[in-house]
């Protein structure tokens, strides 16, 4: 969340952020509430100080004077109860409003209402390299090459080659679940291994983190309150200690919560971690969209990178993540684009700057989101209490997170590497991870 001092000192900037992020909130009313809350707290503390002084005086005065002081103390006690009730009401409304105020967007973030206003920064093709399309319209893909034959989508390919089964999963689990089979499993694990080896060489710390977290973790990373409808809640009657637990839609809440309420020296930062995990999302609001195959599902796998660092290093980490994303995409020789998310499409309230990298789907002639690189400044750290020692004072760290790869990579590989005979070539960079297998055809993995 934002520093209240920053809000008080920069109301017009915050109002602009609210407008650009399309958050309906009356900042003037909030600042008035803040003023009344502070005044109420001041009165309350004054009365508490008087109560303490009266207690000391009662213990020291003569018996003849004690009765009047006791009566005064009783009245002060009643005043404190009334003031505490007043303050609690104001404090509750204050905090409920404060957590709804989004991060101030970077000057680099385009101002817009929705994804159509996102800015295209780069487009890369395996044979051509970078195209000169910076500033192109987000919805324009006319610069992308035409296919030389009728391309199938990943659903057809997955069924033809016995790689994806969404029919049996619908019987077993319902819609938007899937079975990955045969070489599709090897492909996902190969991409994840390629990326994880890169991250290990770059000094990232591998972790395995919880898939179930308490509300504090989701609130701390700004997935609550605004994203609550995307998260599955576990009923508590079979949960140890009756904890309210939630399935993560990303390993980000678990990973950043590992550092919750801790303070670091500058020398300890940055701390960079990566996690491969299964993620769960309800996809409320998207019912009826992208229902075919494995593009938008309730359960998927992901390799994610998360960093805590000093403010001075945050942009460097953000750029480093993007460079790693591009390295992976170019190693896989997959056509992609980099976009800067606009203010109206920047995801959760913590976003200060956000870039997406999108896979190209040649048969559909559309780009598909592959992952997101997000710089949240100190917005998440304030909620989670993650600090560092700066100039003899405790300041908040900055957090940066990135989607390294997800199950969607299967879509990208199948659709971009399909051949006219219906087979799928395997990206050369993955050959060492799949036992030298170079092609997926109707001849399946040999089994005894």
PEHU-V357574 format. One line per field, one symbol per residue. psi: psi as a letter, one per 30 degrees, with the letter a starting at -180 (. if undefined). burial: I if it has 24 or more other ideal C-beta (glycine too) atoms within 12 Angstrom, else O. A space follows every 50 residues. Layout:
BEGIN
psi: ???
burial: ???
END
This chain:
BEGIN
psi: llkeeeeefheeeeeeeeeeghkjkjeeeeeeeeeeeeeeeeeeeeeeee eeeeeeeefflleffeeeeeeeeeeeeeeeeeeeeeeeeeeeeeeeeeff kllkklffkkklfaffgkkkekkkkeefbkligkglkefkgffklllflj kllfeeeeeeghekjfeeeeeefalgllkklbfeeeeeeeeeeeeeeeee fggkkklklkfklleeeeeeggfkffgeffkkkkkffgkkggkjlkkkfl feeeefffgkglkllefflljkllkklklkkfhkfgkfkhfkbgejlfkl lkkkkkkklleffeeeeeeeeeeeeeeeeeefhkkllkljklefggblff kekkkkkklkjeefhlkkkelkjkjgbgeeeeefhjlljjhgljlklkkk lkjeklfffeeeeeefgklfgflkkkkeffeffgggkfkkafjlkkk.
burial: IIOIOOIOOOIOOIIOIIOIIOIOIOIOOIIOIIOOIOOIOOOIOOIOOO IOOIOOOOOOOOOOOOOOIOOOIOOIOOOIOOIOOOIOOIOOOIOOIIII IIIIIIOOIIIOOOIOIIIIIIIIIIOOOOIOIOOOOIOOIOOIOOOOOO IIIIIIIIIOIOIIIIOOOOOOOOIIIIIIIIIIIIIIIIIIIIIIIIIO OIOIOIIOIOIIIIIOIIIIIIIIIIIOOIIIIOOOOOOOOOOOIIIIII IIIIIIIIIIOOOIOIOOIIIIIIIIIIIIIIIOOOOOOIOIIIIIIIII IIIIIIIIIIIOIIIOIIOIIIOIIIIIIIIIIIIIIIIIIIIIIIIIII IIIIIIIIIIIIIIOOIIIIIIIIIIIIIIIIIIIIIIOOOOOOIIIIII IIIIIIIIIIIIIIIIIIOOOIOIIIIOIIOOIIOOIOOIOOOOOOOO
END
